[in-house]
Amino acid sequence: TADTTLKASTGRALRFPTVGELYGATATVNSQYINDPDLKPEKSWTSELTAEKDLGNAVLRFTLFTENTRDSLYSQVTFDPAANSNIGRVQNVGRIKTNGLEVAFNGTDLLAASLGKGLGFSGSVTYADSRIKENSGFVAVPGDTVGKYQPRVPVWRATGLVSYRFAPAWTGTFAARYSGKQFSSLDNTDVNGFAYMGTSKYFVTDVRVHYRVNRQWTAAVGIDNLNNYQYWNFHPYPQRSYFAKLKADFC
């Protein structure tokens, strides 16, 4: 219809293992690497069905998505007590299935009657169930990865951004980002993501004030990670950070 759009799409992806993944062995006194020149290419089919509704000054979107990936290439490091060393290897994961739903909203000049024009909001909420369905490889014992979550794919993820233009040259923005619990290992044994090599959940807020001096010059000040959340992705992310920006555009 004039205000509703339905879209369907599908795609095929292939990723071949790199030379380093096939043959690039490195070893130290406390670490070993297992080469596998027989690694298979990673193959996936990804599809989605989207419905978009035009609300006049906003767009509402619903997206159903699914992905079926075979022979995913994953690098893992495990500890071998018998050898008293870390063992690294790249392995093919038999099949990973992902199903999910995303709801997104993007609007400008909202609530104009009560607050005046200039209020905008955009955000999204994503649910993804991504699990290992088949795998002959393992981390510690055979079968320990089947049924586990795909590494670094949280079940829930959300973003939100509110902006308000309170004067022709001034705009204030507040943003929030959330990600649920994640894993880095194929067998999901890294239950504590708040540590070195871990991947943690997070809830982070940011704030910014933007000023347009004239047609060529703009300035902004802000605070990233306003709530000073301590979160990790292999290493700790920056905590509360202050910044200032001055930009010139003469084009």
Backbone as CSV, one residue per row, in Angstrom:
resi,resn,N_x,N_y,N_z,CA_x,CA_y,CA_z,C_x,C_y,C_z
1,THR,0.848,-1.182,0.000,0.000,0.000,0.000,0.886,1.236,0.000
2,ALA,0.242,2.418,0.008,1.026,3.654,-0.074,1.949,3.847,1.117
3,ASP,1.579,3.305,2.285,2.392,3.538,3.480,3.016,2.268,4.050
4,THR,2.902,1.142,3.347,3.447,-0.127,3.855,4.223,-0.839,2.753
5,THR,5.410,-1.312,3.112,6.272,-2.015,2.159,6.687,-3.362,2.732
6,LEU,6.584,-4.394,1.916,7.073,-5.719,2.285,8.276,-6.057,1.410
7,LYS,9.327,-6.564,2.028,10.541,-6.912,1.277,11.037,-8.283,1.727
8,ALA,11.471,-9.073,0.777,12.082,-10.369,1.065,13.417,-10.438,0.346
9,SER,14.412,-10.979,1.015,15.732,-11.085,0.396,16.439,-12.329,0.901
10,THR,17.338,-12.828,0.070,18.151,-13.973,0.461,19.530,-13.814,-0.158
11,GLY,20.525,-14.369,0.496,21.895,-14.235,0.008,22.722,-15.470,0.312
12,ARG,23.709,-15.692,-0.525,24.634,-16.818,-0.379,26.020,-16.259,-0.115
13,ALA,26.699,-16.792,0.889,28.040,-16.312,1.226,29.008,-17.486,1.340
14,LEU,30.224,-17.255,0.860,31.306,-18.235,0.964,32.547,-17.538,1.506
15,ARG,33.221,-18.170,2.471,34.519,-17.652,2.922,35.502,-18.806,2.985
16,PHE,36.551,-18.677,2.192,37.562,-19.723,2.174,38.586,-19.470,3.279
17,PRO,39.141,-20.524,3.857,40.171,-20.337,4.885,41.400,-19.642,4.312
18,THR,42.016,-18.792,5.119,43.210,-18.080,4.682,44.432,-18.994,4.752
19,VAL,45.519,-18.545,4.148,46.767,-19.317,4.189,47.228,-19.480,5.632
20,GLY,47.055,-18.405,6.424,47.454,-18.479,7.823,46.643,-19.505,8.594
21,GLU,45.332,-19.601,8.294,44.494,-20.585,8.980,44.843,-22.010,8.551
22,LEU,45.273,-22.183,7.305,45.609,-23.510,6.817,46.989,-23.979,7.279
23,TYR,47.970,-23.052,7.202,49.362,-23.486,7.406,50.161,-22.630,8.379
24,GLY,49.593,-21.521,8.832,50.405,-20.564,9.593,50.650,-20.944,11.027
25,ALA,51.410,-21.980,11.254,51.668,-22.461,12.606,52.618,-21.541,13.355
26,THR,52.257,-21.257,14.589,53.163,-20.552,15.498,53.196,-21.324,16.802
27,ALA,54.327,-21.350,17.442,54.454,-22.090,18.697,55.476,-21.421,19.594
28,THR,55.191,-21.485,20.891,56.123,-21.004,21.903,56.318,-22.117,22.922
29,VAL,57.075,-21.815,23.964,57.308,-22.829,24.995,56.000,-23.265,25.636
30,ASN,55.057,-22.298,25.829,53.812,-22.603,26.526,52.600,-22.652,25.597
31,SER,52.824,-22.625,24.297,51.697,-22.599,23.382,52.015,-23.379,22.116
32,GLN,51.028,-24.133,21.616,51.187,-24.885,20.386,50.026,-24.567,19.447
33,TYR,50.240,-24.804,18.162,49.206,-24.549,17.163,49.086,-25.767,16.271
34,ILE,47.842,-26.219,16.051,47.597,-27.386,15.220,47.173,-26.918,13.836
35,ASN,47.953,-27.256,12.816,47.594,-26.922,11.439,46.535,-27.887,10.923
36,ASP,45.718,-27.382,9.976,44.725,-28.246,9.336,44.583,-27.800,7.878
37,PRO,45.391,-28.347,6.976,45.310,-27.970,5.558,44.039,-28.461,4.881
38,ASP,43.218,-29.248,5.583,41.983,-29.769,5.005,40.757,-28.971,5.437
39,LEU,40.951,-27.773,5.969,39.810,-26.950,6.351,38.913,-26.673,5.145
40,LYS,37.608,-26.713,5.373,36.631,-26.469,4.316,36.218,-24.987,4.324
41,PRO,35.726,-24.497,3.195,35.214,-23.126,3.187,33.911,-23.022,3.985
42,GLU,33.710,-21.847,4.576,32.484,-21.570,5.309,31.393,-21.171,4.323
43,LYS,30.201,-21.777,4.457,29.111,-21.550,3.499,27.838,-21.203,4.261
44,SER,27.118,-20.184,3.810,25.895,-19.809,4.511,24.832,-19.291,3.554
45,TRP,23.585,-19.550,3.943,22.404,-18.949,3.311,21.754,-18.050,4.355
46,THR,21.490,-16.811,3.984,20.876,-15.847,4.895,19.649,-15.241,4.226
47,SER,18.537,-15.208,4.952,17.294,-14.683,4.385,16.579,-13.819,5.413
48,GLU,15.768,-12.887,4.899,14.991,-12.049,5.794,13.697,-11.601,5.122
49,LEU,12.698,-11.337,5.957,11.412,-10.802,5.530,11.144,-9.554,6.357
50,THR,10.937,-8.418,5.674,10.810,-7.127,6.344,9.485,-6.466,5.988
51,ALA,8.869,-5.855,6.990,7.680,-5.025,6.793,7.980,-3.635,7.341
52,GLU,7.777,-2.600,6.506,8.004,-1.210,6.906,6.697,-0.437,6.814
53,LYS,6.405,0.315,7.881,5.192,1.122,7.929,5.583,2.591,8.046
54,ASP,5.112,3.405,7.096,5.359,4.841,7.107,4.288,5.504,7.973
55,LEU,4.721,6.118,9.080,3.797,6.762,10.009,3.742,8.275,9.817
56,GLY,4.241,8.759,8.718,4.262,10.190,8.450,5.596,10.797,8.810
57,ASN,5.810,11.045,10.091,7.091,11.573,10.537,7.955,10.494,11.191
58,ALA,7.623,9.228,10.946,8.390,8.119,11.506,8.195,6.878,10.647
59,VAL,9.128,5.945,10.778,9.064,4.669,10.078,9.229,3.548,11.099
60,LEU,8.316,2.594,11.073,8.367,1.429,11.948,8.685,0.207,11.101
61,ARG,9.656,-0.592,11.547,10.100,-1.749,10.758,10.127,-3.013,11.612
62,PHE,9.655,-4.111,11.041,9.765,-5.444,11.625,10.539,-6.328,10.649
63,THR,11.539,-7.054,11.142,12.335,-7.927,10.278,12.491,-9.297,10.923
64,LEU,12.066,-10.326,10.205,12.345,-11.712,10.570,13.561,-12.166,9.769
65,PHE,14.544,-12.786,10.428,15.735,-13.212,9.706,16.140,-14.615,10.131
66,THR,16.796,-15.294,9.219,17.292,-16.637,9.491,18.593,-16.850,8.737
67,GLU,19.479,-17.616,9.326,20.764,-17.916,8.680,21.148,-19.357,8.991
68,ASN,21.581,-20.049,7.964,22.046,-21.424,8.112,23.482,-21.490,7.588
69,THR,24.425,-21.725,8.474,25.849,-21.706,8.120,26.462,-23.078,8.343
70,ARG,27.168,-23.563,7.347,27.863,-24.849,7.453,29.373,-24.629,7.401
71,ASP,30.082,-25.443,8.177,31.553,-25.425,8.223,32.093,-24.047,8.613
72,SER,31.465,-23.412,9.608,31.968,-22.131,10.101,33.407,-22.272,10.569
73,LEU,34.223,-21.265,10.262,35.626,-21.283,10.654,35.789,-20.547,11.981
74,TYR,36.244,-21.277,12.992,36.421,-20.691,14.321,37.785,-21.057,14.876
75,SER,38.426,-20.067,15.457,39.717,-20.273,16.117,39.487,-20.364,17.623
76,GLN,40.046,-21.390,18.242,39.890,-21.600,19.676,41.232,-21.957,20.303
77,VAL,41.386,-21.588,21.553,42.570,-21.949,22.331,42.106,-22.730,23.550
78,THR,42.636,-23.931,23.721,42.298,-24.759,24.871,43.583,-25.154,25.591
79,PHE,43.438,-25.602,26.824,44.595,-26.008,27.625,44.645,-27.523,27.707
80,ASP,45.803,-28.072,27.373,46.013,-29.512,27.431,46.808,-29.836,28.689
81,PRO,46.153,-30.408,29.727,46.881,-30.700,30.978,48.041,-31.666,30.772
82,ALA,47.891,-32.632,29.864,48.952,-33.626,29.650,50.215,-32.963,29.112
83,ALA,50.035,-32.013,28.180,51.189,-31.323,27.606,51.562,-30.072,28.383
84,ASN,50.702,-29.692,29.337,50.913,-28.475,30.134,51.135,-27.255,29.231
85,SER,50.286,-27.120,28.216,50.436,-26.007,27.288,49.085,-25.669,26.663
86,ASN,49.008,-24.469,26.080,47.820,-24.053,25.350,47.881,-24.589,23.921
87,ILE,46.759,-25.080,23.444,46.672,-25.621,22.091,45.727,-24.738,21.290
88,GLY,46.222,-24.143,20.215,45.382,-23.317,19.352,45.094,-24.021,18.046
89,ARG,43.893,-23.798,17.518,43.553,-24.427,16.256,42.363,-23.704,15.640
90,VAL,42.264,-23.790,14.314,41.081,-23.343,13.590,40.332,-24.592,13.159
91,GLN,39.036,-24.632,13.423,38.261,-25.816,13.070,36.975,-25.411,12.370
92,ASN,36.439,-26.340,11.593,35.127,-26.166,10.982,34.048,-26.604,11.962
93,VAL,33.056,-25.759,12.151,31.893,-26.108,12.964,30.790,-26.550,12.016
94,GLY,30.286,-27.757,12.193,29.386,-28.396,11.237,28.249,-27.528,10.729
95,ARG,27.348,-27.085,11.643,26.223,-26.258,11.214,25.777,-25.368,12.356
96,ILE,25.558,-24.093,12.047,25.036,-23.124,13.002,23.759,-22.540,12.436
97,LYS,22.708,-22.555,13.234,21.407,-22.044,12.800,21.039,-20.818,13.644
98,THR,20.642,-19.753,12.953,20.249,-18.518,13.628,18.865,-18.104,13.162
99,ASN,17.977,-17.833,14.127,16.655,-17.295,13.848,16.439,-16.085,14.739
100,GLY,15.805,-15.042,14.193,15.626,-13.864,15.022,14.597,-12.898,14.498
101,LEU,14.360,-11.864,15.300,13.408,-10.805,14.986,13.993,-9.475,15.433
102,GLU,13.854,-8.466,14.587,14.278,-7.120,14.945,13.127,-6.149,14.734
103,VAL,12.927,-5.266,15.714,11.946,-4.191,15.621,12.704,-2.873,15.707
104,ALA,12.468,-1.981,14.744,13.198,-0.710,14.705,12.226,0.432,14.455
105,PHE,12.562,1.594,15.008,11.727,2.791,14.862,12.648,3.970,14.605
106,ASN,12.255,4.829,13.664,13.050,6.017,13.349,12.091,7.173,13.073
107,GLY,12.128,8.193,13.960,11.194,9.297,13.810,11.848,10.641,14.042
108,THR,11.327,11.672,13.384,11.820,13.038,13.525,10.641,13.971,13.761
109,ASP,10.913,15.091,14.424,9.899,16.107,14.717,8.689,15.498,15.411
110,LEU,8.973,14.694,16.449,7.900,14.051,17.203,7.348,14.989,18.274
111,LEU,6.125,14.788,18.662,5.474,15.557,19.729,5.586,17.052,19.483
112,ALA,5.420,17.460,18.234,5.613,18.859,17.871,4.648,19.783,18.598
113,ALA,3.428,19.310,18.872,2.431,20.181,19.482,2.814,20.586,20.898
114,SER,3.451,19.701,21.652,3.753,19.992,23.056,5.179,20.469,23.294
115,LEU,6.138,19.978,22.497,7.540,20.312,22.747,8.164,21.129,21.629
116,GLY,7.449,21.338,20.569,8.039,22.048,19.444,8.825,21.100,18.567
117,LYS,9.039,21.507,17.327,9.772,20.646,16.413,11.220,20.509,16.853
118,GLY,11.812,19.381,16.489,13.211,19.170,16.813,13.464,17.923,17.614
119,LEU,12.407,17.243,18.097,12.582,16.028,18.870,12.607,14.825,17.939
120,GLY,13.641,14.011,18.068,13.755,12.811,17.254,14.089,11.605,18.107
121,PHE,13.699,10.437,17.642,14.016,9.198,18.347,14.248,8.092,17.336
122,SER,15.269,7.308,17.557,15.501,6.101,16.774,15.987,5.006,17.710
123,GLY,15.615,3.792,17.413,16.031,2.687,18.268,15.658,1.355,17.657
124,SER,16.206,0.313,18.235,15.916,-1.034,17.746,16.101,-2.031,18.880
125,VAL,15.373,-3.127,18.779,15.509,-4.270,19.689,15.644,-5.517,18.826
126,THR,16.666,-6.314,19.100,16.935,-7.502,18.285,16.989,-8.744,19.167
127,TYR,16.253,-9.767,18.762,16.312,-11.077,19.408,16.914,-12.065,18.419
128,ALA,17.911,-12.834,18.859,18.557,-13.816,17.987,18.848,-15.096,18.763
129,ASP,18.334,-16.190,18.264,18.644,-17.509,18.819,19.607,-18.174,17.857
130,SER,20.901,-18.163,18.185,21.942,-18.654,17.296,22.678,-19.799,17.987
131,ARG,22.473,-21.019,17.492,23.021,-22.194,18.182,23.726,-23.144,17.224
132,ILE,24.669,-23.864,17.798,25.401,-24.884,17.051,24.540,-26.142,16.989
133,LYS,24.180,-26.553,15.788,23.297,-27.701,15.609,24.062,-28.991,15.332
134,GLU,25.187,-28.886,14.610,25.985,-30.062,14.287,27.463,-29.691,14.411
135,ASN,28.261,-30.606,14.930,29.705,-30.371,14.989,30.430,-31.643,15.410
136,SER,31.349,-32.091,14.582,32.167,-33.256,14.927,33.414,-32.856,15.702
137,GLY,33.752,-31.556,15.660,34.885,-31.070,16.444,34.476,-30.817,17.887
138,PHE,35.419,-30.430,18.695,35.124,-30.214,20.107,36.162,-29.276,20.704
139,VAL,35.889,-28.827,21.930,36.834,-28.003,22.685,37.567,-28.862,23.715
140,ALA,36.817,-29.625,24.485,37.434,-30.488,25.494,37.087,-31.957,25.271
141,VAL,35.796,-32.248,25.068,35.357,-33.627,24.843,34.391,-33.630,23.662
142,PRO,34.272,-34.734,22.923,33.358,-34.784,21.781,31.927,-34.443,22.192
143,GLY,31.267,-33.641,21.360,29.877,-33.281,21.601,29.649,-32.112,22.527
144,ASP,30.737,-31.511,23.042,30.543,-30.454,24.042,30.102,-29.119,23.450
145,THR,30.035,-28.999,22.114,29.618,-27.738,21.510,28.198,-27.787,20.951
146,VAL,27.641,-28.967,20.757,26.319,-29.095,20.151,25.254,-28.527,21.084
147,GLY,24.413,-27.650,20.539,23.370,-27.018,21.335,23.805,-25.735,22.014
148,LYS,25.076,-25.382,21.900,25.583,-24.166,22.544,25.344,-22.943,21.652
149,TYR,25.434,-21.772,22.280,25.255,-20.527,21.532,26.473,-20.225,20.666
150,GLN,26.230,-19.638,19.503,27.330,-19.186,18.659,28.102,-18.087,19.403
151,PRO,29.421,-18.152,19.403,30.204,-17.119,20.098,29.894,-15.716,19.595
152,ARG,29.824,-14.790,20.526,29.679,-13.342,20.298,28.348,-12.954,19.643
153,VAL,27.342,-13.807,19.789,26.005,-13.447,19.316,25.056,-13.482,20.518
154,PRO,24.735,-12.322,21.099,23.851,-12.312,22.263,22.410,-12.587,21.867
155,VAL,21.633,-13.077,22.808,20.218,-13.323,22.548,19.483,-11.998,22.367
156,TRP,19.801,-11.007,23.194,19.137,-9.704,23.121,20.151,-8.601,22.886
157,ARG,19.758,-7.661,22.047,20.572,-6.469,21.801,19.615,-5.309,21.510
158,ALA,19.947,-4.120,22.011,19.052,-2.978,21.823,19.856,-1.687,21.749
159,THR,19.323,-0.723,21.000,19.913,0.618,20.925,18.794,1.648,20.971
160,GLY,19.124,2.830,21.435,18.155,3.914,21.453,18.870,5.246,21.404
161,LEU,18.297,6.213,20.689,18.903,7.540,20.575,17.791,8.595,20.547
162,VAL,17.902,9.555,21.450,16.968,10.673,21.505,17.748,11.955,21.231
163,SER,17.260,12.760,20.295,17.905,14.037,19.997,16.855,15.141,20.050
164,TYR,17.280,16.323,20.505,16.365,17.456,20.572,17.085,18.724,20.109
165,ARG,16.532,19.341,19.092,17.075,20.603,18.598,16.352,21.737,19.324
166,PHE,16.988,22.199,20.408,16.330,23.200,21.248,16.559,24.633,20.779
167,ALA,17.360,24.803,19.726,17.543,26.096,19.059,18.046,25.772,17.654
168,PRO,17.916,26.705,16.701,18.346,26.400,15.332,19.780,25.890,15.232
169,ALA,20.677,26.356,16.110,22.082,25.965,16.017,22.488,24.927,17.049
170,TRP,21.602,24.588,17.995,21.965,23.703,19.103,21.150,22.407,19.059
171,THR,21.841,21.281,19.228,21.186,19.972,19.283,21.820,19.144,20.395
172,GLY,20.982,18.564,21.227,21.457,17.667,22.281,21.047,16.235,21.970
173,THR,21.913,15.284,22.296,21.658,13.872,21.985,21.983,13.003,23.188
174,PHE,21.106,12.037,23.445,21.352,11.028,24.473,21.148,9.660,23.840
175,ALA,22.109,8.761,24.005,22.045,7.439,23.379,22.315,6.357,24.411
176,ALA,21.760,5.180,24.161,21.978,4.027,25.037,22.149,2.783,24.190
177,ARG,23.043,1.891,24.626,23.320,0.637,23.923,23.333,-0.506,24.923
178,TYR,22.679,-1.592,24.565,22.616,-2.756,25.450,22.913,-4.024,24.669
179,SER,23.664,-4.926,25.277,23.890,-6.254,24.724,23.829,-7.256,25.857
180,GLY,23.115,-8.348,25.651,23.017,-9.392,26.658,24.278,-10.230,26.744
181,LYS,24.218,-11.253,27.532,25.356,-12.129,27.777,25.862,-12.746,26.484
182,GLN,27.180,-12.813,26.333,27.818,-13.413,25.178,28.875,-14.412,25.630
183,PHE,29.271,-15.272,24.703,30.339,-16.238,24.961,31.422,-16.076,23.911
184,SER,32.641,-16.449,24.274,33.752,-16.446,23.328,34.155,-17.850,22.916
185,SER,33.820,-18.849,23.723,34.218,-20.225,23.429,33.055,-21.008,22.836
186,LEU,33.384,-21.971,21.997,32.360,-22.759,21.326,31.542,-23.607,22.291
187,ASP,32.123,-24.009,23.427,31.373,-24.831,24.383,30.725,-23.987,25.483
188,ASN,30.817,-22.655,25.370,30.167,-21.711,26.306,30.611,-21.904,27.749
189,THR,31.838,-22.331,27.952,32.317,-22.520,29.326,32.835,-21.235,29.954
190,ASP,33.028,-20.181,29.158,33.516,-18.915,29.704,32.327,-18.124,30.248
191,VAL,31.838,-18.581,31.390,30.621,-17.999,31.972,30.857,-16.608,32.547
192,ASN,32.112,-16.261,32.844,32.427,-14.921,33.351,33.069,-14.115,32.230
193,GLY,32.281,-13.251,31.590,32.811,-12.455,30.489,33.568,-11.223,30.927
194,PHE,33.509,-10.883,32.213,34.153,-9.672,32.714,35.595,-9.966,33.123
195,ALA,36.390,-10.418,32.163,37.773,-10.773,32.453,38.552,-10.829,31.150
196,TYR,39.870,-10.896,31.262,40.748,-10.975,30.098,40.337,-12.137,29.208
197,MET,40.187,-11.890,27.902,39.766,-12.829,26.871,38.261,-13.096,26.904
198,GLY,37.523,-12.463,27.802,36.089,-12.678,27.895,35.299,-11.670,27.072
199,THR,34.018,-11.966,26.860,33.087,-11.071,26.177,31.868,-10.917,27.067
200,SER,31.626,-9.716,27.544,30.605,-9.508,28.563,29.361,-8.838,28.007
201,LYS,28.313,-8.852,28.795,27.145,-8.033,28.493,27.498,-6.571,28.795
202,TYR,26.660,-5.642,28.330,26.930,-4.242,28.643,25.678,-3.394,28.492
203,PHE,25.671,-2.287,29.210,24.673,-1.240,29.047,25.420,0.083,29.171
204,VAL,25.505,0.808,28.058,26.333,2.012,27.984,25.482,3.172,27.489
205,THR,25.672,4.344,28.098,24.972,5.555,27.665,25.985,6.611,27.246
206,ASP,25.595,7.435,26.260,26.443,8.507,25.745,25.612,9.789,25.656
207,VAL,26.268,10.934,25.812,25.580,12.214,25.700,26.447,13.173,24.896
208,ARG,25.801,14.032,24.104,26.538,14.968,23.248,25.719,16.236,23.034
209,VAL,26.419,17.369,22.942,25.807,18.645,22.570,26.540,19.158,21.339
210,HIS,25.775,19.479,20.291,26.329,19.894,19.004,25.919,21.338,18.716
211,TYR,26.879,22.163,18.287,26.610,23.572,17.988,27.128,23.917,16.594
212,ARG,26.253,24.465,15.759,26.656,24.916,14.426,26.996,26.396,14.509
213,VAL,28.285,26.692,14.434,28.750,28.076,14.548,28.299,28.877,13.333
214,ASN,28.556,28.336,12.151,28.104,28.937,10.899,28.096,27.835,9.846
215,ARG,28.023,28.199,8.573,27.920,27.179,7.527,29.149,26.295,7.458
216,GLN,30.335,26.840,7.785,31.579,26.071,7.669,31.995,25.383,8.977
217,TRP,31.664,25.954,10.113,32.213,25.477,11.375,31.130,24.880,12.271
218,THR,31.472,23.717,12.867,30.616,23.097,13.873,31.477,22.651,15.047
219,ALA,30.875,22.589,16.207,31.590,22.172,17.414,30.703,21.223,18.216
220,ALA,31.330,20.347,18.983,30.580,19.395,19.799,31.391,19.017,21.029
221,VAL,30.693,18.767,22.124,31.298,18.224,23.341,30.411,17.075,23.814
222,GLY,31.002,16.120,24.515,30.199,15.000,24.963,30.932,14.085,25.905
223,ILE,30.203,13.092,26.356,30.743,12.082,27.266,30.317,10.718,26.739
224,ASP,31.278,9.866,26.451,31.010,8.476,26.087,31.055,7.613,27.334
225,ASN,30.211,6.591,27.366,30.090,5.720,28.542,29.825,6.565,29.793
226,LEU,28.774,7.359,29.712,28.415,8.279,30.790,28.229,7.562,32.117
227,ASN,27.648,6.374,32.093,27.415,5.625,33.329,28.628,4.823,33.778
228,ASN,29.764,4.964,33.065,31.036,4.358,33.472,30.927,2.836,33.652
229,TYR,30.256,2.190,32.698,30.064,0.752,32.776,31.369,0.039,32.416
230,GLN,31.752,-0.951,33.184,32.978,-1.704,32.937,32.630,-2.991,32.181
231,TYR,32.967,-3.019,30.893,32.624,-4.184,30.086,33.821,-4.586,29.228
232,TRP,33.760,-5.817,28.701,34.925,-6.440,28.084,34.594,-7.048,26.728
233,ASN,35.566,-7.033,25.844,35.583,-7.849,24.633,37.046,-8.219,24.384
234,PHE,37.464,-9.291,25.013,38.860,-9.745,25.064,39.676,-8.860,26.001
235,HIS,39.516,-7.535,25.890,40.182,-6.572,26.758,39.100,-5.612,27.252
236,PRO,39.357,-4.826,28.293,38.343,-3.885,28.764,38.131,-2.749,27.784
237,TYR,36.869,-2.342,27.612,36.551,-1.175,26.809,36.842,0.098,27.612
238,PRO,36.992,1.239,26.944,37.197,2.491,27.679,36.022,2.781,28.605
239,GLN,36.337,3.327,29.768,35.294,3.735,30.680,34.898,5.182,30.357
240,ARG,34.360,5.908,31.309,33.838,7.236,31.010,34.910,8.092,30.334
241,SER,34.560,8.639,29.146,35.518,9.401,28.345,34.885,10.727,27.917
242,TYR,35.648,11.801,28.051,35.191,13.134,27.671,35.853,13.536,26.358
243,PHE,35.119,14.226,25.501,35.716,14.629,24.246,35.141,15.974,23.804
244,ALA,35.923,16.658,22.968,35.505,17.903,22.326,35.939,17.844,20.879
245,LYS,35.120,18.406,19.976,35.397,18.327,18.555,35.100,19.673,17.889
246,LEU,35.998,20.069,17.001,35.797,21.255,16.178,36.016,20.844,14.735
247,LYS,35.025,21.134,13.874,35.080,20.665,12.489,34.863,21.818,11.527
248,ALA,35.699,21.837,10.478,35.575,22.849,9.432,35.274,22.149,8.122
249,ASP,34.291,22.676,7.367,33.905,22.104,6.091,33.769,23.254,5.085
250,PHE,34.729,23.306,4.144,34.735,24.390,3.161,34.317,23.906,1.782
251,CYS,33.766,22.691,1.692,33.350,22.166,0.395,31.982,22.725,0.000
